[in-house]
Amino acid sequence: MTDKLIIVESPAKANTIKKFLGGNTKVVASMGHIRDLPKSKLAIDTEHDFEPEYINIRGKASLINSLKKDAKNAKTVYLATDPDREGEAIAWHLAYILGIPEDSVCRITFNEITKEAVKDAVKKPRKIDLNLTNAQQARRVLDRIVGYKISPVLWKKVKRGLSAGRVQSVAVRLICEREEEIENFKPEEYWNITAFLSESKTKKQFESKLIGKNKEKIELHSKEEVDKVLEELEKAKFIVEDVTIGEKKRNPAPPFTTSTMQQEASRKLGFAIRKTMSVAQRTI
């Protein structure tokens, strides 16, 4: 019987951690999720608080049996899946499969794969954070409710295999609403009047745009309206009543990150990501 069984997500991480701990400690990998919603049906009870129906993932029966056997032969089991919502949910599913109570102090996390961080985590186990677990479950349930019914539409209309979850469906709606605005747009004619004036002494020319008359804004929507205004302006005397002098401060753009560089190269130059990175890494 082993003293400690530590379950992580990836085999590579398991091999590394095993070197740090040694002794009578066994480190194994769950290979990610071991339980999930079935693909054959919605599996969300919308009539009873959206309760999800989980099943063991197909093809992982032997792995699950192996984990159960290892847990049975260990004095202490630690769930060391990733320190995020997904990892917390995987730990919760592992606890269910292995028969570990929810309030058991079995969860350990570390943000770096070093000997000190791993050993320190083993000394400070905690309970599974159900808030993080429920947050991941809510996301998964929402994905299923939205995507399970919309994705087949994409398969028929666009391409087989595409998914439309909580993010994609909102994006599609925004695009549709924008398209409706474009289709319903009614073009409206408008005119601007600009005069090029010059100082009486220096003859320096400057541009002046018509805004309004008698402190009232003027909107011009036809050539006839423009002609009437031009007739008045031809007889008008232009006087500069006030000059405002100010300073404008402009900050330089921040340095490029890889992401912003790729975006600008695509937007301004039409470069693909591969071409952008090739040019950026080219030595002169």
Secondary structure, DSSP 4 states (H G I P E B T S, - for coil): -EEEEEEES-HHHHHHHHHHH-TTEEEEE--S-SEE--SSS--EETTTTTEE--EEPTT-HHHHHHHHHHHHTEEEEEE---SSHHHHHHHHHHHHHHT--TTSS-B---SS--HHHHHHHHHS-B---HHHHHHHHHHHHHHHHHHHHHHHHHHHHT-TT----HHHHHHHHHHHHHHHHHHH------B--EEEEE-TTT--EEEEE--EETTEE--B-SHHHHHHHHHHHHH---------------PPPPPPPHHHHHHHIIIII---HHHHHHHHH---
